[in-house]
């Protein structure tokens, strides 16, 4: 019996793997928050806030350098400002996507 590629894909994608627990590990482990986790989360939150402010400052500083360089017809300053803005935008994308990627890797 011949199946088309779409049928094979639907058969393969419909299969769900059954999770297996390695021997010696109980399957009903209760998770709890370790001591000191609140302080660590506060520190990470502060670092995330500071990095967000740095990205915004970098973008607007690049905008000012770009505008000033174009205003006085200095091409190198205009190019440096453009690069500053592009780096800030790329950093903003990494800032937005990074936590999801880290969580995705951590899930296994």
ZIFEN-V910423 format. One record per pair of residues at least 12 apart in sequence whose C-alpha atoms are under 10 Angstrom apart, sorted by the first residue. I is the first residue (numbers start at 0). J is the second residue. Records with the same first field share a line. If there is no record, write none. Layout:
BEGIN
I->J ; J
END
This chain:
BEGIN
47->94
50->90 ; 91 ; 94
51->87 ; 90 ; 91 ; 94 ; 95
53->87 ; 90
54->83 ; 84 ; 86 ; 87 ; 88 ; 89 ; 90 ; 91 ; 94
55->84 ; 87 ; 88 ; 90 ; 91
56->84 ; 87
57->80 ; 83 ; 84 ; 85 ; 86 ; 87 ; 88 ; 90
58->80 ; 81 ; 82 ; 83 ; 84 ; 85 ; 86 ; 87 ; 88 ; 90 ; 91
59->80 ; 83 ; 84 ; 87
60->80 ; 83 ; 84 ; 87
61->76 ; 77 ; 78 ; 79 ; 80 ; 81 ; 82 ; 83 ; 84 ; 85 ; 86 ; 87
62->77 ; 79 ; 80 ; 81 ; 82 ; 83 ; 84
63->76 ; 77 ; 80 ; 81 ; 84
64->76 ; 77 ; 78 ; 79 ; 80 ; 81 ; 83 ; 84
65->77 ; 78 ; 79 ; 80 ; 81 ; 82 ; 83 ; 84
66->80 ; 81
67->80
68->80
END
